[in-house]
Amino acid sequence: MLNVYLTDLQKTATLDLGQGAKDIAQVMALKKIFLSTADLLEPVLPENVSGKINIAQIGWRSTQSELATFKQLADDWQKLELRLRAYAVFAGREAMDIIVQVAQQQRQARLNEAGTFDANLLEMDVFMLYTVHRQLDQLLAKDKPYATSFLQEWPQFKDTFTLVK
């Protein structure tokens, strides 16, 4: 369970990522996947006079909107992981890794085009998720039903990604 101080409401909220005691490790893993995580959740280190930091006591700071966006990214990643694991049963772990790597490379290319300082990191992360879904749809079915429904969860980016072939 993550404890998040909502700066816009001046209160603490909790977020359950569905993994029990490993929530902090999961946030750190999501920070490696999503470029926007650092903008959405700011870590708050516990005050400790001994000089040692207890990782289990790390807190987080965010706005209500940013926390909702982070939760949506985390939920979407969990759904995507299920699809990737199902695909790996048929094609192998290496094939699954290649799909994710291709999506990350496409995100990086898009990030380079936009420029590091001008890029919308959330848009880049949603683009990567969409790209993985699109690749899986192409491999598992000849139509693209899941990627299209995925964009309904991110309506602000719909027009941006529908141009991608």
Buried (B, 14 or more C-beta within 10 A) or exposed (E): EBBBBBBEEEEEBEBEBEBEEEBBEBBBBBBEBBBBBEBBBBEBEEEEEEEEEEEEEBBBBBBBEBBEBBBEBBEBBEBBEEBBEEBBEEBEEEEBEEBBEBBBEBBEEBBEEBEEEEBBBBBBBBBBBBBBBBBBBEEEEEEBEBBBEBBEBBEEBEEBBEEEE
